[in-house]
């Protein structure tokens, strides 16, 4: 039963990625959070994202659950810009 569910899950992932293949091809980067062996679901041999392997970037943030709220938090972190100023002259100009 578990293997059957895993197979259905893989088919769902493949279907979703297939219908969005046009957008994936146009993108500069594809951010994925799939630690360990889970990454093979996406980029393993003959998998949906295998042809886009050079575009894949691991998300540098941990996500406790794959729900909308947590995904939006990670999205906001990915699109934000943080400026870190170490030079005292620049710090004085900004302040």
PDB file of N, CA, C and O in Angstrom:
ATOM      1  N   UNK A   1       0.823  -1.195   0.000  1.00  0.00           N
ATOM      2  CA  UNK A   1       0.000   0.000   0.000  1.00  0.00           C
ATOM      3  C   UNK A   1       0.871   1.264   0.000  1.00  0.00           C
ATOM      4  O   UNK A   1       0.566   2.242  -0.683  1.00  0.00           O
ATOM      5  N   UNK A   2       1.958   1.222   0.779  1.00  0.00           N
ATOM      6  CA  UNK A   2       2.851   2.379   0.839  1.00  0.00           C
ATOM      7  C   UNK A   2       3.497   2.644  -0.524  1.00  0.00           C
ATOM      8  O   UNK A   2       3.557   3.787  -0.977  1.00  0.00           O
ATOM      9  N   UNK A   3       3.971   1.600  -1.162  1.00  0.00           N
ATOM     10  CA  UNK A   3       4.604   1.755  -2.478  1.00  0.00           C
ATOM     11  C   UNK A   3       3.612   2.256  -3.518  1.00  0.00           C
ATOM     12  O   UNK A   3       3.960   3.027  -4.413  1.00  0.00           O
ATOM     13  N   UNK A   4       2.384   1.806  -3.383  1.00  0.00           N
ATOM     14  CA  UNK A   4       1.330   2.268  -4.289  1.00  0.00           C
ATOM     15  C   UNK A   4       1.098   3.769  -4.119  1.00  0.00           C
ATOM     16  O   UNK A   4       0.974   4.498  -5.104  1.00  0.00           O
ATOM     17  N   UNK A   5       1.040   4.225  -2.876  1.00  0.00           N
ATOM     18  CA  UNK A   5       0.858   5.652  -2.597  1.00  0.00           C
ATOM     19  C   UNK A   5       2.056   6.462  -3.060  1.00  0.00           C
ATOM     20  O   UNK A   5       1.889   7.560  -3.591  1.00  0.00           O
ATOM     21  N   UNK A   6       3.262   5.940  -2.868  1.00  0.00           N
ATOM     22  CA  UNK A   6       4.462   6.626  -3.353  1.00  0.00           C
ATOM     23  C   UNK A   6       4.432   6.764  -4.873  1.00  0.00           C
ATOM     24  O   UNK A   6       4.816   7.798  -5.420  1.00  0.00           O
ATOM     25  N   UNK A   7       3.976   5.721  -5.541  1.00  0.00           N
ATOM     26  CA  UNK A   7       3.887   5.753  -7.005  1.00  0.00           C
ATOM     27  C   UNK A   7       2.868   6.794  -7.455  1.00  0.00           C
ATOM     28  O   UNK A   7       3.123   7.535  -8.404  1.00  0.00           O
ATOM     29  N   UNK A   8       1.722   6.859  -6.788  1.00  0.00           N
ATOM     30  CA  UNK A   8       0.706   7.860  -7.119  1.00  0.00           C
ATOM     31  C   UNK A   8       1.227   9.266  -6.863  1.00  0.00           C
ATOM     32  O   UNK A   8       0.973  10.186  -7.640  1.00  0.00           O
ATOM     33  N   UNK A   9       1.964   9.423  -5.756  1.00  0.00           N
ATOM     34  CA  UNK A   9       2.552  10.723  -5.427  1.00  0.00           C
ATOM     35  C   UNK A   9       3.537  11.154  -6.516  1.00  0.00           C
ATOM     36  O   UNK A   9       3.527  12.305  -6.950  1.00  0.00           O
ATOM     37  N   UNK A  10       4.384  10.222  -6.951  1.00  0.00           N
ATOM     38  CA  UNK A  10       5.340  10.506  -8.025  1.00  0.00           C
ATOM     39  C   UNK A  10       4.616  10.873  -9.312  1.00  0.00           C
ATOM     40  O   UNK A  10       5.035  11.797 -10.009  1.00  0.00           O
ATOM     41  N   UNK A  11       3.553  10.177  -9.636  1.00  0.00           N
ATOM     42  CA  UNK A  11       2.783  10.485 -10.842  1.00  0.00           C
ATOM     43  C   UNK A  11       2.155  11.878 -10.752  1.00  0.00           C
ATOM     44  O   UNK A  11       2.126  12.608 -11.742  1.00  0.00           O
ATOM     45  N   UNK A  12       1.655  12.245  -9.580  1.00  0.00           N
ATOM     46  CA  UNK A  12       1.086  13.589  -9.394  1.00  0.00           C
ATOM     47  C   UNK A  12       2.143  14.668  -9.576  1.00  0.00           C
ATOM     48  O   UNK A  12       1.899  15.682 -10.230  1.00  0.00           O
ATOM     49  N   UNK A  13       3.314  14.448  -8.997  1.00  0.00           N
ATOM     50  CA  UNK A  13       4.417  15.402  -9.148  1.00  0.00           C
ATOM     51  C   UNK A  13       4.802  15.525 -10.617  1.00  0.00           C
ATOM     52  O   UNK A  13       4.960  16.635 -11.124  1.00  0.00           O
ATOM     53  N   UNK A  14       4.954  14.400 -11.302  1.00  0.00           N
ATOM     54  CA  UNK A  14       5.319  14.412 -12.722  1.00  0.00           C
ATOM     55  C   UNK A  14       4.275  15.156 -13.550  1.00  0.00           C
ATOM     56  O   UNK A  14       4.624  15.917 -14.452  1.00  0.00           O
ATOM     57  N   UNK A  15       3.000  14.939 -13.247  1.00  0.00           N
ATOM     58  CA  UNK A  15       1.923  15.595 -13.981  1.00  0.00           C
ATOM     59  C   UNK A  15       1.974  17.114 -13.785  1.00  0.00           C
ATOM     60  O   UNK A  15       1.894  17.870 -14.754  1.00  0.00           O
ATOM     61  N   UNK A  16       2.106  17.548 -12.552  1.00  0.00           N
ATOM     62  CA  UNK A  16       2.152  18.988 -12.254  1.00  0.00           C
ATOM     63  C   UNK A  16       3.352  19.640 -12.932  1.00  0.00           C
ATOM     64  O   UNK A  16       3.233  20.724 -13.503  1.00  0.00           O
ATOM     65  N   UNK A  17       4.502  18.985 -12.870  1.00  0.00           N
ATOM     66  CA  UNK A  17       5.694  19.550 -13.509  1.00  0.00           C
ATOM     67  C   UNK A  17       5.582  19.526 -15.024  1.00  0.00           C
ATOM     68  O   UNK A  17       6.073  20.435 -15.694  1.00  0.00           O
ATOM     69  N   UNK A  18       4.946  18.503 -15.572  1.00  0.00           N
ATOM     70  CA  UNK A  18       4.784  18.401 -17.025  1.00  0.00           C
ATOM     71  C   UNK A  18       3.908  19.526 -17.566  1.00  0.00           C
ATOM     72  O   UNK A  18       4.232  20.119 -18.596  1.00  0.00           O
ATOM     73  N   UNK A  19       2.800  19.829 -16.885  1.00  0.00           N
ATOM     74  CA  UNK A  19       1.923  20.887 -17.388  1.00  0.00           C
ATOM     75  C   UNK A  19       2.539  22.272 -17.200  1.00  0.00           C
ATOM     76  O   UNK A  19       2.081  23.244 -17.800  1.00  0.00           O
ATOM     77  N   UNK A  20       3.583  22.363 -16.364  1.00  0.00           N
ATOM     78  CA  UNK A  20       4.267  23.639 -16.148  1.00  0.00           C
ATOM     79  C   UNK A  20       5.648  23.667 -16.802  1.00  0.00           C
ATOM     80  O   UNK A  20       6.457  24.550 -16.517  1.00  0.00           O
ATOM     81  N   UNK A  21       5.910  22.712 -17.666  1.00  0.00           N
ATOM     82  CA  UNK A  21       7.230  22.591 -18.297  1.00  0.00           C
ATOM     83  C   UNK A  21       7.620  23.842 -19.086  1.00  0.00           C
ATOM     84  O   UNK A  21       8.790  24.223 -19.106  1.00  0.00           O
ATOM     85  N   UNK A  22       6.661  24.471 -19.723  1.00  0.00           N
ATOM     86  CA  UNK A  22       6.926  25.698 -20.494  1.00  0.00           C
ATOM     87  C   UNK A  22       7.490  26.792 -19.584  1.00  0.00           C
ATOM     88  O   UNK A  22       8.439  27.483 -19.952  1.00  0.00           O
ATOM     89  N   UNK A  23       6.908  26.943 -18.408  1.00  0.00           N
ATOM     90  CA  UNK A  23       7.366  27.957 -17.459  1.00  0.00           C
ATOM     91  C   UNK A  23       8.722  27.593 -16.865  1.00  0.00           C
ATOM     92  O   UNK A  23       9.553  28.471 -16.631  1.00  0.00           O
ATOM     93  N   UNK A  24       8.946  26.328 -16.626  1.00  0.00           N
ATOM     94  CA  UNK A  24      10.231  25.880 -16.104  1.00  0.00           C
ATOM     95  C   UNK A  24      11.343  26.128 -17.120  1.00  0.00           C
ATOM     96  O   UNK A  24      12.459  26.493 -16.748  1.00  0.00           O
ATOM     97  N   UNK A  25      11.043  25.933 -18.377  1.00  0.00           N
ATOM     98  CA  UNK A  25      12.035  26.156 -19.434  1.00  0.00           C
ATOM     99  C   UNK A  25      12.420  27.632 -19.534  1.00  0.00           C
ATOM    100  O   UNK A  25      13.571  27.958 -19.826  1.00  0.00           O
ATOM    101  N   UNK A  26      11.468  28.510 -19.294  1.00  0.00           N
ATOM    102  CA  UNK A  26      11.720  29.951 -19.375  1.00  0.00           C
ATOM    103  C   UNK A  26      12.405  30.514 -18.134  1.00  0.00           C
ATOM    104  O   UNK A  26      12.983  31.600 -18.185  1.00  0.00           O
ATOM    105  N   UNK A  27      12.345  29.794 -17.032  1.00  0.00           N
ATOM    106  CA  UNK A  27      12.870  30.315 -15.770  1.00  0.00           C
ATOM    107  C   UNK A  27      14.396  30.276 -15.739  1.00  0.00           C
ATOM    108  O   UNK A  27      15.036  29.458 -16.400  1.00  0.00           O
ATOM    109  N   UNK A  28      14.953  31.189 -14.948  1.00  0.00           N
ATOM    110  CA  UNK A  28      16.400  31.232 -14.759  1.00  0.00           C
ATOM    111  C   UNK A  28      16.845  30.306 -13.634  1.00  0.00           C
ATOM    112  O   UNK A  28      17.958  29.780 -13.650  1.00  0.00           O
ATOM    113  N   UNK A  29      15.962  30.113 -12.657  1.00  0.00           N
ATOM    114  CA  UNK A  29      16.291  29.262 -11.513  1.00  0.00           C
ATOM    115  C   UNK A  29      15.035  28.542 -11.039  1.00  0.00           C
ATOM    116  O   UNK A  29      13.925  29.065 -11.144  1.00  0.00           O
ATOM    117  N   UNK A  30      15.226  27.352 -10.523  1.00  0.00           N
ATOM    118  CA  UNK A  30      14.142  26.565  -9.949  1.00  0.00           C
ATOM    119  C   UNK A  30      14.558  26.237  -8.513  1.00  0.00           C
ATOM    120  O   UNK A  30      15.529  25.513  -8.292  1.00  0.00           O
ATOM    121  N   UNK A  31      13.831  26.766  -7.557  1.00  0.00           N
ATOM    122  CA  UNK A  31      14.145  26.551  -6.152  1.00  0.00           C
ATOM    123  C   UNK A  31      13.400  25.324  -5.644  1.00  0.00           C
ATOM    124  O   UNK A  31      12.186  25.203  -5.814  1.00  0.00           O
ATOM    125  N   UNK A  32      14.144  24.416  -5.017  1.00  0.00           N
ATOM    126  CA  UNK A  32      13.569  23.169  -4.524  1.00  0.00           C
ATOM    127  C   UNK A  32      14.053  22.927  -3.102  1.00  0.00           C
ATOM    128  O   UNK A  32      15.232  23.116  -2.800  1.00  0.00           O
ATOM    129  N   UNK A  33      13.147  22.511  -2.236  1.00  0.00           N
ATOM    130  CA  UNK A  33      13.506  22.079  -0.887  1.00  0.00           C
ATOM    131  C   UNK A  33      13.126  20.615  -0.775  1.00  0.00           C
ATOM    132  O   UNK A  33      11.971  20.284  -0.506  1.00  0.00           O
ATOM    133  N   UNK A  34      14.085  19.752  -0.979  1.00  0.00           N
ATOM    134  CA  UNK A  34      13.848  18.307  -0.907  1.00  0.00           C
ATOM    135  C   UNK A  34      15.132  17.660  -0.404  1.00  0.00           C
ATOM    136  O   UNK A  34      15.960  17.221  -1.203  1.00  0.00           O
ATOM    137  N   UNK A  35      15.306  17.597   0.921  1.00  0.00           N
ATOM    138  CA  UNK A  35      16.563  17.077   1.464  1.00  0.00           C
ATOM    139  C   UNK A  35      16.761  15.580   1.212  1.00  0.00           C
ATOM    140  O   UNK A  35      15.809  14.805   1.117  1.00  0.00           O
ATOM    141  N   UNK A  36      18.014  15.220   1.110  1.00  0.00           N
ATOM    142  CA  UNK A  36      18.383  13.810   1.006  1.00  0.00           C
ATOM    143  C   UNK A  36      17.840  13.108  -0.222  1.00  0.00           C
ATOM    144  O   UNK A  36      17.893  13.631  -1.335  1.00  0.00           O
ATOM    145  N   UNK A  37      17.320  11.920   0.001  1.00  0.00           N
ATOM    146  CA  UNK A  37      16.825  11.091  -1.099  1.00  0.00           C
ATOM    147  C   UNK A  37      15.569  11.665  -1.746  1.00  0.00           C
ATOM    148  O   UNK A  37      15.222  11.272  -2.860  1.00  0.00           O
ATOM    149  N   UNK A  38      14.882  12.582  -1.076  1.00  0.00           N
ATOM    150  CA  UNK A  38      13.688  13.185  -1.655  1.00  0.00           C
ATOM    151  C   UNK A  38      14.004  13.943  -2.943  1.00  0.00           C
ATOM    152  O   UNK A  38      13.143  14.087  -3.811  1.00  0.00           O
ATOM    153  N   UNK A  39      15.233  14.422  -3.062  1.00  0.00           N
ATOM    154  CA  UNK A  39      15.617  15.152  -4.269  1.00  0.00           C
ATOM    155  C   UNK A  39      15.535  14.249  -5.498  1.00  0.00           C
ATOM    156  O   UNK A  39      15.280  14.735  -6.600  1.00  0.00           O
ATOM    157  N   UNK A  40      15.745  12.957  -5.330  1.00  0.00           N
ATOM    158  CA  UNK A  40      15.683  12.042  -6.477  1.00  0.00           C
ATOM    159  C   UNK A  40      14.277  11.958  -7.060  1.00  0.00           C
ATOM    160  O   UNK A  40      14.107  11.559  -8.212  1.00  0.00           O
ATOM    161  N   UNK A  41      13.268  12.330  -6.275  1.00  0.00           N
ATOM    162  CA  UNK A  41      11.900  12.371  -6.799  1.00  0.00           C
ATOM    163  C   UNK A  41      11.815  13.387  -7.933  1.00  0.00           C
ATOM    164  O   UNK A  41      11.050  13.209  -8.881  1.00  0.00           O
ATOM    165  N   UNK A  42      12.607  14.454  -7.829  1.00  0.00           N
ATOM    166  CA  UNK A  42      12.558  15.526  -8.823  1.00  0.00           C
ATOM    167  C   UNK A  42      13.639  15.406  -9.891  1.00  0.00           C
ATOM    168  O   UNK A  42      13.358  15.586 -11.076  1.00  0.00           O
ATOM    169  N   UNK A  43      14.862  15.106  -9.489  1.00  0.00           N
ATOM    170  CA  UNK A  43      15.976  15.151 -10.440  1.00  0.00           C
ATOM    171  C   UNK A  43      16.663  13.817 -10.664  1.00  0.00           C
ATOM    172  O   UNK A  43      17.743  13.772 -11.255  1.00  0.00           O
ATOM    173  N   UNK A  44      16.073  12.753 -10.214  1.00  0.00           N
ATOM    174  CA  UNK A  44      16.651  11.437 -10.466  1.00  0.00           C
ATOM    175  C   UNK A  44      16.589  11.100 -11.949  1.00  0.00           C
ATOM    176  O   UNK A  44      16.009  11.838 -12.746  1.00  0.00           O
ATOM    177  N   UNK A  45      17.185   9.995 -12.298  1.00  0.00           N
ATOM    178  CA  UNK A  45      17.204   9.572 -13.699  1.00  0.00           C
ATOM    179  C   UNK A  45      15.776   9.421 -14.227  1.00  0.00           C
ATOM    180  O   UNK A  45      14.929   8.795 -13.588  1.00  0.00           O
ATOM    181  N   UNK A  46      15.524  10.000 -15.397  1.00  0.00           N
ATOM    182  CA  UNK A  46      14.207   9.962 -16.050  1.00  0.00           C
ATOM    183  C   UNK A  46      13.108  10.624 -15.207  1.00  0.00           C
ATOM    184  O   UNK A  46      11.947  10.222 -15.289  1.00  0.00           O
ATOM    185  N   UNK A  47      13.456  11.619 -14.410  1.00  0.00           N
ATOM    186  CA  UNK A  47      12.470  12.334 -13.589  1.00  0.00           C
ATOM    187  C   UNK A  47      12.132  13.662 -14.238  1.00  0.00           C
ATOM    188  O   UNK A  47      12.785  14.093 -15.188  1.00  0.00           O
ATOM    189  N   UNK A  48      11.110  14.295 -13.714  1.00  0.00           N
ATOM    190  CA  UNK A  48      10.538  15.499 -14.305  1.00  0.00           C
ATOM    191  C   UNK A  48      11.524  16.650 -14.454  1.00  0.00           C
ATOM    192  O   UNK A  48      11.536  17.324 -15.484  1.00  0.00           O
ATOM    193  N   UNK A  49      12.344  16.882 -13.444  1.00  0.00           N
ATOM    194  CA  UNK A  49      13.251  18.022 -13.489  1.00  0.00           C
ATOM    195  C   UNK A  49      14.668  17.662 -13.915  1.00  0.00           C
ATOM    196  O   UNK A  49      15.564  18.502 -13.841  1.00  0.00           O
ATOM    197  N   UNK A  50      14.881  16.454 -14.351  1.00  0.00           N
ATOM    198  CA  UNK A  50      16.224  16.010 -14.724  1.00  0.00           C
ATOM    199  C   UNK A  50      16.821  16.882 -15.827  1.00  0.00           C
ATOM    200  O   UNK A  50      18.021  17.159 -15.818  1.00  0.00           O
ATOM    201  N   UNK A  51      16.000  17.312 -16.767  1.00  0.00           N
ATOM    202  CA  UNK A  51      16.515  18.138 -17.868  1.00  0.00           C
ATOM    203  C   UNK A  51      16.801  19.575 -17.431  1.00  0.00           C
ATOM    204  O   UNK A  51      17.461  20.322 -18.154  1.00  0.00           O
ATOM    205  N   UNK A  52      16.310  19.965 -16.259  1.00  0.00           N
ATOM    206  CA  UNK A  52      16.524  21.321 -15.738  1.00  0.00           C
ATOM    207  C   UNK A  52      17.510  21.329 -14.572  1.00  0.00           C
ATOM    208  O   UNK A  52      17.543  22.276 -13.787  1.00  0.00           O
ATOM    209  N   UNK A  53      18.301  20.284 -14.466  1.00  0.00           N
ATOM    210  CA  UNK A  53      19.178  20.100 -13.304  1.00  0.00           C
ATOM    211  C   UNK A  53      20.108  21.287 -13.061  1.00  0.00           C
ATOM    212  O   UNK A  53      20.400  21.611 -11.910  1.00  0.00           O
ATOM    213  N   UNK A  54      20.576  21.935 -14.121  1.00  0.00           N
ATOM    214  CA  UNK A  54      21.496  23.061 -13.972  1.00  0.00           C
ATOM    215  C   UNK A  54      20.817  24.293 -13.387  1.00  0.00           C
ATOM    216  O   UNK A  54      21.492  25.180 -12.864  1.00  0.00           O
ATOM    217  N   UNK A  55      19.498  24.359 -13.468  1.00  0.00           N
ATOM    218  CA  UNK A  55      18.747  25.504 -12.956  1.00  0.00           C
ATOM    219  C   UNK A  55      18.333  25.347 -11.495  1.00  0.00           C
ATOM    220  O   UNK A  55      17.900  26.311 -10.863  1.00  0.00           O
ATOM    221  N   UNK A  56      18.464  24.149 -10.966  1.00  0.00           N
ATOM    222  CA  UNK A  56      17.940  23.874  -9.625  1.00  0.00           C
ATOM    223  C   UNK A  56      18.865  24.416  -8.546  1.00  0.00           C
ATOM    224  O   UNK A  56      20.076  24.196  -8.561  1.00  0.00           O
ATOM    225  N   UNK A  57      18.254  25.131  -7.612  1.00  0.00           N
ATOM    226  CA  UNK A  57      18.954  25.685  -6.456  1.00  0.00           C
ATOM    227  C   UNK A  57      18.215  25.213  -5.210  1.00  0.00           C
ATOM    228  O   UNK A  57      16.995  25.345  -5.112  1.00  0.00           O
ATOM    229  N   UNK A  58      18.966  24.663  -4.265  1.00  0.00           N
ATOM    230  CA  UNK A  58      18.349  24.249  -3.011  1.00  0.00           C
ATOM    231  C   UNK A  58      17.956  25.475  -2.199  1.00  0.00           C
ATOM    232  O   UNK A  58      18.731  26.425  -2.081  1.00  0.00           O
ATOM    233  N   UNK A  59      16.772  25.453  -1.650  1.00  0.00           N
ATOM    234  CA  UNK A  59      16.306  26.550  -0.806  1.00  0.00           C
ATOM    235  C   UNK A  59      17.108  26.505   0.492  1.00  0.00           C
ATOM    236  O   UNK A  59      17.148  25.467   1.154  1.00  0.00           O
ATOM    237  N   UNK A  60      17.748  27.614   0.866  1.00  0.00           N
ATOM    238  CA  UNK A  60      18.607  27.601   2.054  1.00  0.00           C
ATOM    239  C   UNK A  60      17.853  27.741   3.376  1.00  0.00           C
ATOM    240  O   UNK A  60      18.474  28.004   4.406  1.00  0.00           O
ATOM    241  N   UNK A  61      16.553  27.574   3.371  1.00  0.00           N
ATOM    242  CA  UNK A  61      15.746  27.699   4.584  1.00  0.00           C
ATOM    243  C   UNK A  61      15.015  26.392   4.835  1.00  0.00           C
ATOM    244  O   UNK A  61      14.610  25.698   3.903  1.00  0.00           O
ATOM    245  N   UNK A  62      14.855  26.072   6.110  1.00  0.00           N
ATOM    246  CA  UNK A  62      14.096  24.876   6.457  1.00  0.00           C
ATOM    247  C   UNK A  62      12.613  25.189   6.487  1.00  0.00           C
ATOM    248  O   UNK A  62      12.196  26.284   6.866  1.00  0.00           O
ATOM    249  N   UNK A  63      11.846  24.231   6.091  1.00  0.00           N
ATOM    250  CA  UNK A  63      10.387  24.357   6.102  1.00  0.00           C
ATOM    251  C   UNK A  63       9.841  23.211   6.936  1.00  0.00           C
ATOM    252  O   UNK A  63      10.112  22.043   6.657  1.00  0.00           O
ATOM    253  N   UNK A  64       9.070  23.554   7.964  1.00  0.00           N
ATOM    254  CA  UNK A  64       8.556  22.500   8.831  1.00  0.00           C
ATOM    255  C   UNK A  64       7.489  21.676   8.129  1.00  0.00           C
ATOM    256  O   UNK A  64       7.493  20.447   8.205  1.00  0.00           O
ATOM    257  N   UNK A  65       6.582  22.352   7.449  1.00  0.00           N
ATOM    258  CA  UNK A  65       5.528  21.653   6.720  1.00  0.00           C
ATOM    259  C   UNK A  65       5.336  22.301   5.361  1.00  0.00           C
ATOM    260  O   UNK A  65       5.529  23.506   5.200  1.00  0.00           O
ATOM    261  N   UNK A  66       4.962  21.501   4.402  1.00  0.00           N
ATOM    262  CA  UNK A  66       4.742  22.026   3.060  1.00  0.00           C
ATOM    263  C   UNK A  66       3.301  22.511   2.945  1.00  0.00           C
ATOM    264  O   UNK A  66       2.489  21.915   2.236  1.00  0.00           O
ATOM    265  N   UNK A  67       2.995  23.596   3.649  1.00  0.00           N
ATOM    266  CA  UNK A  67       1.667  24.187   3.528  1.00  0.00           C
ATOM    267  C   UNK A  67       1.799  25.600   2.971  1.00  0.00           C
ATOM    268  O   UNK A  67       2.908  26.115   2.825  1.00  0.00           O
ATOM    269  N   UNK A  68       0.691  26.210   2.667  1.00  0.00           N
ATOM    270  CA  UNK A  68       0.696  27.517   2.004  1.00  0.00           C
ATOM    271  C   UNK A  68       1.400  28.583   2.845  1.00  0.00           C
ATOM    272  O   UNK A  68       2.198  29.360   2.320  1.00  0.00           O
ATOM    273  N   UNK A  69       1.112  28.621   4.127  1.00  0.00           N
ATOM    274  CA  UNK A  69       1.693  29.651   4.999  1.00  0.00           C
ATOM    275  C   UNK A  69       3.213  29.556   5.029  1.00  0.00           C
ATOM    276  O   UNK A  69       3.900  30.566   4.871  1.00  0.00           O
ATOM    277  N   UNK A  70       3.739  28.364   5.230  1.00  0.00           N
ATOM    278  CA  UNK A  70       5.192  28.192   5.271  1.00  0.00           C
ATOM    279  C   UNK A  70       5.832  28.457   3.913  1.00  0.00           C
ATOM    280  O   UNK A  70       6.924  29.020   3.841  1.00  0.00           O
ATOM    281  N   UNK A  71       5.166  28.060   2.848  1.00  0.00           N
ATOM    282  CA  UNK A  71       5.706  28.317   1.514  1.00  0.00           C
ATOM    283  C   UNK A  71       5.761  29.821   1.217  1.00  0.00           C
ATOM    284  O   UNK A  71       6.703  30.298   0.584  1.00  0.00           O
ATOM    285  N   UNK A  72       4.759  30.556   1.670  1.00  0.00           N
ATOM    286  CA  UNK A  72       4.762  32.009   1.458  1.00  0.00           C
ATOM    287  C   UNK A  72       5.877  32.681   2.261  1.00  0.00           C
ATOM    288  O   UNK A  72       6.475  33.649   1.792  1.00  0.00           O
ATOM    289  N   UNK A  73       6.162  32.184   3.456  1.00  0.00           N
ATOM    290  CA  UNK A  73       7.276  32.719   4.249  1.00  0.00           C
ATOM    291  C   UNK A  73       8.599  32.510   3.519  1.00  0.00           C
ATOM    292  O   UNK A  73       9.427  33.419   3.452  1.00  0.00           O
ATOM    293  N   UNK A  74       8.793  31.330   2.982  1.00  0.00           N
ATOM    294  CA  UNK A  74      10.020  31.044   2.240  1.00  0.00           C
ATOM    295  C   UNK A  74      10.083  31.873   0.969  1.00  0.00           C
ATOM    296  O   UNK A  74      11.150  32.374   0.612  1.00  0.00           O
ATOM    297  N   UNK A  75       8.959  32.026   0.282  1.00  0.00           N
ATOM    298  CA  UNK A  75       8.912  32.849  -0.924  1.00  0.00           C
ATOM    299  C   UNK A  75       9.333  34.281  -0.607  1.00  0.00           C
ATOM    300  O   UNK A  75      10.128  34.870  -1.338  1.00  0.00           O
ATOM    301  N   UNK A  76       8.804  34.840   0.475  1.00  0.00           N
ATOM    302  CA  UNK A  76       9.154  36.216   0.864  1.00  0.00           C
ATOM    303  C   UNK A  76      10.634  36.346   1.190  1.00  0.00           C
ATOM    304  O   UNK A  76      11.251  37.362   0.870  1.00  0.00           O
ATOM    305  N   UNK A  77      11.205  35.337   1.817  1.00  0.00           N
ATOM    306  CA  UNK A  77      12.639  35.359   2.110  1.00  0.00           C
ATOM    307  C   UNK A  77      13.457  35.300   0.819  1.00  0.00           C
ATOM    308  O   UNK A  77      14.467  35.992   0.689  1.00  0.00           O
ATOM    309  N   UNK A  78      13.024  34.482  -0.123  1.00  0.00           N
ATOM    310  CA  UNK A  78      13.768  34.327  -1.376  1.00  0.00           C
ATOM    311  C   UNK A  78      13.760  35.592  -2.227  1.00  0.00           C
ATOM    312  O   UNK A  78      14.745  35.894  -2.901  1.00  0.00           O
ATOM    313  N   UNK A  79      12.655  36.331  -2.201  1.00  0.00           N
ATOM    314  CA  UNK A  79      12.577  37.519  -3.058  1.00  0.00           C
ATOM    315  C   UNK A  79      13.036  38.787  -2.354  1.00  0.00           C
ATOM    316  O   UNK A  79      13.109  39.846  -2.977  1.00  0.00           O
ATOM    317  N   UNK A  80      13.344  38.695  -1.071  1.00  0.00           N
ATOM    318  CA  UNK A  80      13.774  39.895  -0.349  1.00  0.00           C
ATOM    319  C   UNK A  80      15.272  40.110  -0.527  1.00  0.00           C
ATOM    320  O   UNK A  80      16.015  39.197  -0.887  1.00  0.00           O
ATOM    321  N   UNK A  81      15.681  41.316  -0.270  1.00  0.00           N
ATOM    322  CA  UNK A  81      17.085  41.683  -0.351  1.00  0.00           C
ATOM    323  C   UNK A  81      17.507  42.231   1.001  1.00  0.00           C
ATOM    324  O   UNK A  81      16.832  43.090   1.568  1.00  0.00           O
ATOM    325  N   UNK A  82      18.609  41.740   1.510  1.00  0.00           N
ATOM    326  CA  UNK A  82      19.136  42.254   2.765  1.00  0.00           C
ATOM    327  C   UNK A  82      20.454  42.932   2.477  1.00  0.00           C
ATOM    328  O   UNK A  82      21.318  42.394   1.786  1.00  0.00           O
ATOM    329  N   UNK A  83      20.586  44.118   3.017  1.00  0.00           N
ATOM    330  CA  UNK A  83      21.810  44.891   2.823  1.00  0.00           C
ATOM    331  C   UNK A  83      22.595  44.875   4.117  1.00  0.00           C
ATOM    332  O   UNK A  83      22.095  45.291   5.162  1.00  0.00           O
ATOM    333  N   UNK A  84      23.817  44.396   4.046  1.00  0.00           N
ATOM    334  CA  UNK A  84      24.686  44.373   5.216  1.00  0.00           C
ATOM    335  C   UNK A  84      25.845  45.311   4.945  1.00  0.00           C
ATOM    336  O   UNK A  84      26.599  45.135   3.988  1.00  0.00           O
ATOM    337  N   UNK A  85      25.975  46.312   5.806  1.00  0.00           N
ATOM    338  CA  UNK A  85      27.011  47.317   5.621  1.00  0.00           C
ATOM    339  C   UNK A  85      28.054  47.141   6.709  1.00  0.00           C
ATOM    340  O   UNK A  85      27.728  47.146   7.896  1.00  0.00           O
ATOM    341  N   UNK A  86      29.318  46.984   6.303  1.00  0.00           N
ATOM    342  CA  UNK A  86      30.404  46.799   7.258  1.00  0.00           C
ATOM    343  C   UNK A  86      31.307  48.017   7.339  1.00  0.00           C
ATOM    344  O   UNK A  86      31.990  48.193   8.349  1.00  0.00           O
ATOM    345  N   UNK A  87      31.339  48.839   6.349  1.00  0.00           N
ATOM    346  CA  UNK A  87      32.213  50.004   6.305  1.00  0.00           C
ATOM    347  C   UNK A  87      31.608  51.135   7.141  1.00  0.00           C
ATOM    348  O   UNK A  87      30.440  51.478   6.955  1.00  0.00           O
ATOM    349  N   UNK A  88      32.375  51.711   8.047  1.00  0.00           N
ATOM    350  CA  UNK A  88      31.881  52.767   8.939  1.00  0.00           C
ATOM    351  C   UNK A  88      31.448  54.025   8.184  1.00  0.00           C
ATOM    352  O   UNK A  88      30.468  54.660   8.573  1.00  0.00           O
ATOM    353  N   UNK A  89      32.150  54.395   7.122  1.00  0.00           N
ATOM    354  CA  UNK A  89      31.804  55.584   6.345  1.00  0.00           C
ATOM    355  C   UNK A  89      30.414  55.433   5.738  1.00  0.00           C
ATOM    356  O   UNK A  89      29.594  56.349   5.806  1.00  0.00           O
ATOM    357  N   UNK A  90      30.163  54.296   5.159  1.00  0.00           N
ATOM    358  CA  UNK A  90      28.853  54.052   4.556  1.00  0.00           C
ATOM    359  C   UNK A  90      27.796  54.001   5.627  1.00  0.00           C
ATOM    360  O   UNK A  90      26.702  54.527   5.423  1.00  0.00           O
ATOM    361  N   UNK A  91      28.072  53.390   6.762  1.00  0.00           N
ATOM    362  CA  UNK A  91      27.112  53.332   7.859  1.00  0.00           C
ATOM    363  C   UNK A  91      26.716  54.731   8.302  1.00  0.00           C
ATOM    364  O   UNK A  91      25.543  54.993   8.567  1.00  0.00           O
ATOM    365  N   UNK A  92      27.686  55.629   8.383  1.00  0.00           N
ATOM    366  CA  UNK A  92      27.416  57.014   8.802  1.00  0.00           C
ATOM    367  C   UNK A  92      26.572  57.745   7.758  1.00  0.00           C
ATOM    368  O   UNK A  92      25.741  58.580   8.115  1.00  0.00           O
ATOM    369  N   UNK A  93      26.770  57.445   6.486  1.00  0.00           N
ATOM    370  CA  UNK A  93      26.001  58.087   5.423  1.00  0.00           C
ATOM    371  C   UNK A  93      24.542  57.634   5.464  1.00  0.00           C
ATOM    372  O   UNK A  93      23.632  58.432   5.241  1.00  0.00           O
ATOM    373  N   UNK A  94      24.330  56.380   5.744  1.00  0.00           N
ATOM    374  CA  UNK A  94      22.982  55.819   5.757  1.00  0.00           C
ATOM    375  C   UNK A  94      22.214  56.274   6.989  1.00  0.00           C
ATOM    376  O   UNK A  94      21.014  56.536   6.907  1.00  0.00           O
ATOM    377  N   UNK A  95      22.884  56.368   8.120  1.00  0.00           N
ATOM    378  CA  UNK A  95      22.198  56.712   9.387  1.00  0.00           C
ATOM    379  C   UNK A  95      21.752  58.145   9.443  1.00  0.00           C
ATOM    380  O   UNK A  95      21.167  58.571  10.439  1.00  0.00           O
TER     381      UNK A  95
END
